Amino acid sequence: MSTINADELSLLAYMHEHAEGYTAEFPIDIDATMQTLGVDQKHFIKDLSYLVDQQFAGWNAIDTSTYEGRSFEMESFWLTSRGENYIRDVESQPGFAKKITVGVVKEGWGLLKGIAADVLKNYMTGAG
């Protein structure tokens, strides 16, 4: 089953609340995002990588890998129009009459979980 977890949806909701545009020219503040969501960089990057894989977000990173291992430094991230459309589609589902915010995700994850997964399934099959 296609799924998105509460942390990933919270990050997407934060991006939805703070985006000023939907391309790399409209980056969202990394430090403010992590602070608001209460996550460290490792957790943030993991959640963001899922959203990037779904094409709901974009990111730029600088490769700082060495012979000791793979590493990179986040430079910027942004909400894509596909990510914005996904949130709008979740908000428009029957029985859901709220704007999706970080608070709504935290308070209503039990209700949102099924709705978000159903809409994501449509996106993954090309219907979204």
Backbone hydrogen bonds in HBPLUS format (Angstrom, degrees):
<---DONOR---> <-ACCEPTOR-->    atom                        ^
c    i                          cat <-CA-CA->   ^        H-A-AA   ^      H-
h    n   atom  resd res      DA  || num        DHA   H-A  angle D-A-AA Bond
n    s   type  num  typ     dist DA aas  dist angle  dist       angle   num
A0009-LEU N   A0005-ASN O   2.95 MM   4  6.20 163.6  1.97 157.7 162.8     1
A0010-SER N   A0006-ALA O   2.82 MM   4  5.92 147.4  1.93 141.6 151.2     2
A0011-LEU N   A0007-ASP O   3.01 MM   4  6.23 156.2  2.06 144.5 150.1     3
A0012-LEU N   A0008-GLU O   2.97 MM   4  6.24 159.1  2.02 145.6 151.8     4
A0013-ALA N   A0009-LEU O   2.78 MM   4  5.96 153.1  1.85 145.2 153.0     5
A0014-TYR N   A0010-SER O   2.87 MM   4  6.11 154.4  1.93 146.8 153.7     6
A0015-MET N   A0011-LEU O   2.96 MM   4  6.22 159.3  2.00 149.7 155.2     7
A0016-HIS N   A0012-LEU O   2.87 MM   4  6.10 154.2  1.94 145.9 153.4     8
A0017-GLU N   A0013-ALA O   2.92 MM   4  6.18 148.6  2.02 146.7 154.7     9
A0018-HIS N   A0014-TYR O   3.03 MM   4  6.23 141.0  2.19 145.4 155.7    10
A0019-ALA N   A0015-MET O   2.82 MM   4  5.56 131.3  2.06 154.5 160.2    11
A0026-PHE N   A0023-THR O   2.92 MM   3  5.74 163.0  1.95 128.9 131.2    12
A0028-ILE N   A0077-PHE O   2.88 MM  49  5.97 155.9  1.94 165.9 169.9    13
A0033-THR N   A0029-ASP O   3.14 MM   4  6.16 149.6  2.23 138.1 146.6    14
A0034-MET N   A0030-ILE O   3.00 MM   4  6.31 166.8  2.02 159.6 161.6    15
A0035-GLN N   A0031-ASP O   2.96 MM   4  6.10 160.3  2.00 149.4 155.4    16
A0036-THR N   A0032-ALA O   2.94 MM   4  6.02 165.8  1.96 146.9 150.9    17
A0037-LEU N   A0033-THR O   2.98 MM   4  6.13 164.3  2.01 153.8 158.2    18
A0038-GLY N   A0034-MET O   2.82 MM   4  5.73 120.6  2.18 135.6 150.3    19
A0039-VAL N   A0034-MET O   3.08 MM   5  5.21 154.8  2.14 142.2 148.0    20
A0038-GLY N   A0035-GLN O   3.22 MM   3  4.99 138.4  2.40  92.0 103.8    21
A0044-PHE N   A0040-ASP O   2.92 MM   4  6.11 164.1  1.95 156.8 162.2    22
A0045-ILE N   A0041-GLN O   2.84 MM   4  5.99 166.9  1.86 155.4 158.0    23
A0046-LYS N   A0042-LYS O   3.07 MM   4  6.25 156.2  2.13 143.6 150.2    24
A0047-ASP N   A0043-HIS O   2.99 MM   4  6.27 169.1  2.01 155.7 157.8    25
A0048-LEU N   A0044-PHE O   2.83 MM   4  5.99 165.1  1.85 154.3 159.3    26
A0049-SER N   A0045-ILE O   2.81 MM   4  5.85 153.0  1.88 145.2 152.3    27
A0050-TYR N   A0046-LYS O   3.33 MM   4  6.65 147.8  2.44 143.7 150.4    28
A0051-LEU N   A0047-ASP O   3.27 MM   4  6.67 158.5  2.32 146.6 152.0    29
A0052-VAL N   A0048-LEU O   2.81 MM   4  6.09 153.6  1.88 155.1 163.4    30
A0053-ASP N   A0049-SER O   2.92 MM   4  6.06 156.0  1.98 142.3 148.7    31
A0054-GLN N   A0050-TYR O   3.06 MM   4  6.36 142.8  2.20 143.4 153.1    32
A0056-PHE N   A0051-LEU O   2.79 MM   5  5.08 154.7  1.86 164.5 158.4    33
A0055-GLN N   A0052-VAL O   2.90 MM   3  4.80 153.0  1.98 102.7 111.1    34
A0080-THR N   A0056-PHE O   3.16 MM  24  5.39 178.9  2.16 123.2 123.1    35
A0058-GLY N   A0078-TRP O   2.93 MM  20  5.34 156.7  1.99 145.5 151.2    36
A0078-TRP N   A0058-GLY O   3.00 MM  20  5.34 152.2  2.08 142.0 144.0    37
A0060-ASN N   A0076-SER O   2.90 MM  16  5.25 159.8  1.94 144.4 146.0    38
A0075-GLU N   A0060-ASN O   2.89 MM  15  5.41 162.1  1.92 149.1 145.8    39
A0076-SER N   A0060-ASN O   3.25 MM  16  5.25 159.4  2.30 136.7 136.8    40
A0062-ILE N   A0073-GLU O   2.87 MM  11  5.14 162.8  1.89 147.3 150.7    41
A0073-GLU N   A0062-ILE O   2.84 MM  11  5.14 155.0  1.90 144.1 151.9    42
A0064-THR N   A0071-SER O   2.88 MM   7  5.18 149.2  1.97 124.1 131.3    43
A0066-THR N   A0069-GLY O   3.08 MM   3  5.53 159.6  2.12 156.5 156.9    44
A0069-GLY N   A0066-THR O   3.08 MM   3  5.53 158.2  2.13 111.8 118.1    45
A0084-GLU N   A0080-THR O   2.99 MM   4  6.35 157.7  2.04 150.5 156.9    46
A0085-ASN N   A0081-SER O   2.83 MM   4  6.01 158.3  1.88 146.6 152.8    47
A0086-TYR N   A0082-ARG O   2.93 MM   4  6.14 151.1  2.01 143.7 151.5    48
A0087-ILE N   A0083-GLY O   3.09 MM   4  6.40 165.0  2.11 150.4 152.9    49
A0088-ARG N   A0084-GLU O   2.95 MM   4  6.21 164.4  1.97 152.4 157.2    50
A0089-ASP N   A0085-ASN O   2.82 MM   4  6.02 151.1  1.90 147.0 155.2    51
A0090-VAL N   A0086-TYR O   2.93 MM   4  6.27 154.9  2.00 152.9 159.6    52
A0091-GLU N   A0087-ILE O   2.89 MM   4  6.15 164.7  1.91 155.0 159.3    53
A0092-SER N   A0088-ARG O   3.01 MM   4  6.16 134.3  2.23 138.4 150.0    54
A0093-GLN N   A0090-VAL O   3.23 MM   3  5.51 168.4  2.25 112.3 115.3    55
A0096-PHE N   A0093-GLN O   3.05 MM   3  5.63 151.4  2.14 142.7 142.2    56
A0105-VAL N   A0101-THR O   3.04 MM   4  6.33 159.0  2.08 152.2 157.4    57
A0106-LYS N   A0102-VAL O   3.00 MM   4  6.28 163.6  2.02 152.9 157.1    58
A0107-GLU N   A0103-GLY O   2.90 MM   4  6.03 161.1  1.94 151.1 156.4    59
A0108-GLY N   A0104-VAL O   2.77 MM   4  5.58 154.8  1.83 146.0 153.2    60
A0111-LEU N   A0108-GLY O   3.10 MM   3  5.55 123.3  2.44 111.4 123.5    61
A0112-LEU N   A0108-GLY O   2.91 MM   4  6.06 170.8  1.92 160.1 163.2    62
A0113-LYS N   A0109-TRP O   2.83 MM   4  5.58 153.7  1.90 152.7 154.9    63
A0116-ALA N   A0112-LEU O   2.75 MM   4  5.79 178.0  1.75 171.5 172.0    64
A0117-ALA N   A0113-LYS O   3.06 MM   4  6.14 155.1  2.13 142.3 149.4    65
A0118-ASP N   A0114-GLY O   2.95 MM   4  6.10 158.0  2.00 147.5 153.2    66
A0119-VAL N   A0115-ILE O   3.03 MM   4  6.29 164.4  2.05 155.7 159.3    67
A0120-LEU N   A0116-ALA O   2.94 MM   4  6.05 156.2  2.00 142.9 150.3    68
A0121-LYS N   A0117-ALA O   2.92 MM   4  6.10 152.4  2.00 146.0 153.0    69
A0122-ASN N   A0118-ASP O   3.31 MM   4  6.66 150.9  2.40 141.4 147.6    70
A0123-TYR N   A0119-VAL O   3.14 MM   4  6.53 149.7  2.24 145.1 153.5    71
A0123-TYR N   A0120-LEU O   2.99 MM   3  4.95 114.4  2.43  94.2 110.7    72
A0124-MET N   A0120-LEU O   2.88 MM   4  6.17 153.6  1.95 156.0 163.4    73
A0125-THR N   A0121-LYS O   3.09 MM   4  6.28 136.7  2.29 142.2 152.8    74
A0127-ALA N   A0122-ASN O   2.73 MM   5  4.83 128.9  1.99 160.9 157.8    75
A0128-GLY N   A0122-ASN O   2.98 MM   6  5.08 128.0  2.26 114.8 108.0    76
A0126-GLY N   A0123-TYR O   3.30 MM   3  5.20 158.9  2.35  98.1 104.0    77
